[in-house]
Amino acid sequence: MSNGEQLSLFDQSALTKSTPTNTQFQLIPTHAKIPIPSGTYDTIEPLTEHCNRCQRCELGATRTHAVVGRGNLKAPIMIIGEGPGQNEDETGLPFVGKAGQLLEKILAAVKLDTEKDIYICNIVKCRPPGNRVPTPEEISACKPYLLEQIRLVDPKIILLTGATAVKGLTGDKRGITKIRGTWMEWDGRLCMPILHPAYLLRNASREQGSPKWLMWQDIQVVRAKLDEFLS
Ligand code: URA
């Protein structure tokens, strides 16, 4: 497939031709230099289809499934993690391993329901081999998909789990322990960096000031903010 054919997907005249949609979406943006403009996707399905065929970075060569997202596509809270691990790569669903199970417990403790209140996704949609941190190139190749997800879900609150998620979305390179639990604005949206649940798994203590204790403080602040929006 030539670059010309791929680029034509994003040309308005190509989008309005009478070609059936499923054929158009076979023209996938396989190179990171090919833009995916805001408004490319009307729904999550074609975005998911693209992610599963995507070769915009090297992670496409080793994935089993692209891990796009789960939860309510109209949720008021969007949680963004770093990238899929082994369980996620196998199932195609984000946060289903041990870290995900802990995250579910934390959310349930403040009566946040992942089917109703939450949409969960990651900075990169494909598993970095050995669960390494995704590279800046991988993050920027995948970013248009994330921006489209944010546009489609249109959440009131974005939670960024861990430093890679914060840096990947906002470019803020500060350490997570400095900025967790603080509200920040990105692109006119309310965001809060929180600790990554995998970090909590490595720290058993529940004492005041421990990662688990800090997460408990932060999630209660998030719950209160959502209640404000809902009242
Ligand atoms: N860690 C993440 O950041 N994302 C997942 O989907 C799973 C574990």
Residues whose N, C-alpha, C, O or C-beta is under 5 A from the ligand:
A	BS01	URA	G81 E82 G83 P84 G85 E88 P94 F95 A99 N122
